[in-house]
Amino acid sequence: MYKINDNYQKLPGSYLFSTIGKKVSAYVKDHPDQEVIRLGIGDVTQPLAPSIIGAMHRAVDEMGCAETFHGYAPELGYEFLREAIVKGDYEARGCHIRADEIFVSDGAKCDCSNIQELFHVDNVVAVCDPVYPVYVDSNVMAGRTGTYDAATGMWSDVIYMPCTEENGFCPVLPQKTPDLIYLCYPNNPTGAAITRAELQRWVDYANEKGALILYDAAYEAYISQEDVPHTIYECEGARTCAIEFKSFSKNAGFTGVRLGYTVVPKDLVCGGVSLHSMWARRHGTKYNGAPYIIQRAGEAVYSEEGRAQLKEQVAYYMKNAAWIRDGLAGAGYTVYGGVNAPYVWLKVPAGMTSWEFFDDLLERAGVVGTPGSGFGPSGEGYFRLTGFGSYENTQKAVERIRKLG
Ligand SMILES: *Cc1c(COP(=O)(O)O)cnc(C)c1O
């Protein structure tokens, strides 16, 4: 008789977005004439750029013709895309990453989630707090996190690294040494960025301790400040201690078509075993990446036309984020983020919890955001607002919040 993986039973329910959904439905029922504005969106809203659509159309036509048809893609992804990635994302920044170290995939979320399969169940995992839930959840399912304490919202065997106002939302090096360290910068949900010098400290620490950094750079395109690194490989020594995840979701609008990549440098060797060769065998398959049509779309992201169009989209979301940040700061709120990421991390007024602020904002302004406590214990007292909505709605929402006084 078959048995299930009991670790799945340990996962606490994902109450955050279902609770938000229920509260919003109840509000809409009671206030049928009030327009609800959602500033909690974690998905892009702008359409794919014309250069990307053009590339997809051409690739679709190729698929319908015997001479240009494409079946299974090569195991790392098509070379045209991996070469474009290396040129655009690494060589341009003086980083030594080769095309055969790039693994094209159907998005960063799966890769962030699956990467832990390469590692022994005894590895100790460290995460930022608050954090994007995928890192912890995937380790829970693998049985690496110990027991859950509902009162604190923490797992016994996970090292939580608090990201607070005091440390600028960048954690200090942990006292207890972790084996696997998840870092995401620019950060979701806090919108915080890390400087090159700060990230170098993490790289030095990992190399010294024999730890591995799993670096999520999904929001790299939103970086506006000079001293913020676009990739961890801008740091010296990162080739021997870091895997990097990138996505085409937030920079180019691929959340629905799916495309990402993971960099596994060939210098990553553990006990004589190459992580690169292990990742090539993931899920027992030689290839689980994206379709030809989508990889051609990804290539278009690096064309001159593509870059110009995407710059406009990023600027659109960042204009919204800046509007939220400046508007709320002007109304007396303490706000963080919104400079190198489309997320604004608002400090809720003293004496209120994240959920109380959520209820108040919905009730009095008809505006929906995300309670910070949903991302981890250190998120309590904060609230996430995003620039992914329309400019008109963003302006309207900020106006309503300002009027609350
Ligand atoms: C949106 C997001 C991603 C992107 O995931 P995809 O699967 O590529 O869409 C990755 N990491 C973080 C932290 C994100 O917020």
The ligand as a Tripos MOL2 file, in Angstrom:
@<TRIPOS>MOLECULE
LIG
   15    15     1     0     0
SMALL
NO_CHARGES

@<TRIPOS>ATOM
      1 C1          7.5480   36.9940   -8.4780 C.3       1 LIG1
      2 C2          8.7000   36.4000   -7.8200 C.ar      1 LIG1
      3 C3          9.4740   35.4240   -8.4650 C.ar      1 LIG1
      4 C4          9.1870   35.0270   -9.8860 C.3       1 LIG1
      5 O1          8.7010   33.7580  -10.0240 O.3       1 LIG1
      6 P1          8.3100   33.1680  -11.4580 P.3       1 LIG1
      7 O2          8.0520   31.7420  -11.1610 O.co2     1 LIG1
      8 O3          9.4820   33.3520  -12.3670 O.co2     1 LIG1
      9 O4          7.1050   33.8930  -11.9440 O.co2     1 LIG1
     10 C5         10.5700   34.8880   -7.8000 C.ar      1 LIG1
     11 N1         10.8880   35.2920   -6.5660 N.ar      1 LIG1
     12 C6         10.1880   36.2440   -5.9250 C.ar      1 LIG1
     13 C7         10.6140   36.6850   -4.5750 C.3       1 LIG1
     14 C8          9.0590   36.8120   -6.5270 C.ar      1 LIG1
     15 O5          8.3480   37.7360   -5.8670 O.3       1 LIG1
@<TRIPOS>BOND
     1     1     2 1
     2     2     3 ar
     3     2    14 ar
     4     3     4 1
     5     3    10 ar
     6     4     5 1
     7     5     6 1
     8     6     7 2
     9     6     8 1
    10     6     9 1
    11    10    11 ar
    12    11    12 ar
    13    12    13 1
    14    12    14 ar
    15    14    15 1
@<TRIPOS>SUBSTRUCTURE
     1 LIG1         1 GROUP 0 **** ****
